[in-house]
Structure formats: structure tokens, C-alpha cells
């Protein structure tokens, strides 16, 4: 997650924040409710003046309906948050599996610097590839400096980019095992870690391609609409000043529309067009920094051992 997002902010700073707020998405609907309530007040007063017929309703049914509506909105919001949190856990799994795979390659894999560099580079590229796939984007610019322009172009034409990347990792593991530079037990363990990466991708795609049922959304929004259309006639029976109804209706509509829209926004935690989407760029860069850092440290350790061994050999020859 981005550093700015993880820092706690003050109460008033968040209370009046615009960036990341749901308010810009619902303010137009809230204003429409206020205008509709004003029209309802004018209609009631006109009919009462002309005919003496009262359209003011008892408020008790709306108290019960409001409790039921609140429960439905809470259930919808919780369902959206569950999807968001599951997606975050899946990406946490991608982080862990990527690190485990890199550690296994550097600890048990071939001593070839070229093999290590290529294998770890594909691990670093994998989260970027998954992010682009989930968002329906072409391969990111970050890939060229990791796997080269030719491989990046090949990925762009792949039917399923994450599977293509996983296949490349599997081929590198197979080559190392066939050349007897990777122990069979280590090969099986590392291939299991690679397979788990695809499992996490598949689970993310399940979230992406299975939104909440449309009938559920239609029913809740229809309930909200009926509640807000009829509520002004009940408030007119309670308030001494009829023209307090429009602002009160806007205050009632604001949280209802907000909770409804939050449920919509949380359905797709991968899209940048949705509020509070997962910081996939930051997660991908974290994985890249971690695994490439392991590669550099491993290379430095090997260089140090080689220099130490060469120094010992020179000292032995001098003693002889």
C-alpha cells in the first residue's frame, strides 16, 4: 500500500476529505432528492389549499421500513468488503509465494548467474503481469527492463499473460532439473510454489468475473427509491415547518446513497476507476524490490566467496 495511504490522518482531515470520498459520486442524486422533496411539499400544499384534501401520511411505517433498508445496505456493504479483503489476502499470497520461489531458486538452483538472473526477473515481472491482466491492460513498461522487449511483446499477444509467465518459470525449472543442477526434491517444492501463484490468480479472476447478483442490486435500489419518494409525505405529518422537509430528505438520502455506492465500488477491488481499489502498483513494486534485492545480495555473497577462495589459494601457493 502506498505510504501516504498507510499514514493515519486526523478526524477533521478525513471528515472533509474529497479525494477518496464517496460524496462526489452521490451528491447529484442527493440534490435530486432535495428537489423532488421540494416539489412534493409544493404539491401537497397546493392540493390542500385547492381541495382541502390532506396527503400527509403517518410516519410509523417508514420507521420500520428504514430499519429493514439499513439492514439490507449493511449486508450489501459487508458483501463488497468481503470481496475486497479476499482479494487483498490473495495478493498477500502472491507476495509470499514470489519471495519463497526466489529464495528457493537462489538457495537450491543452479550456480549459473544467467539462469538466476532470468528466473528471478520473471518472478519480479509476474505481479506486474497479473496486475495488467486483471485490469485488461497491455504489459506494463516495467517489464521491458526485467524480461526484455521481445518477451514483453510476446506476452502482449498471449491469450492469458499470467499463464504464459508461469509456463516460462516452469520451463526454467525443468531445464535446471534436467541438467542436474537442481535437486529433484527442490524442483518439486519450487514447482508447487509456482503453481500456487496461478491458484491465486485464478481466485482473483473469480472475484473479477463474478459480481454480486444483479437482482440483488435492483431490489435494494428499488427499495431505496420507493422509500425516498414516499418519505416526504410522512415527514410533512411530523414537522411544523413544511419547508424543512427538503433538507431533511437530503440528510436521509446522503447515507443511503453512500452505502449503496460503497457496495458498488468494493465489488471490483482491482480497477483503478473504483474507490479504495487495491494498490496493485505498490504491491508489485514491493515484490520486484524484494526479489531483485535477494538476487543482488546472493550475487554479492558469491562474489565475496570467490574472492576469499582466490585469496586463500594465492596464500597457499605462497606458503608452498
PyMOL commands that set and color helices and strands:
alter all, ss='L'
color gray80, all
select helices_A, chain A and resi 3-6+11-15+23-51+60-108+113-134+141-147+149-156+161-178+184-209+214-235+242-265+280-319
alter helices_A, ss='H'
color red, helices_A
deselect
rebuild
show_as cartoon
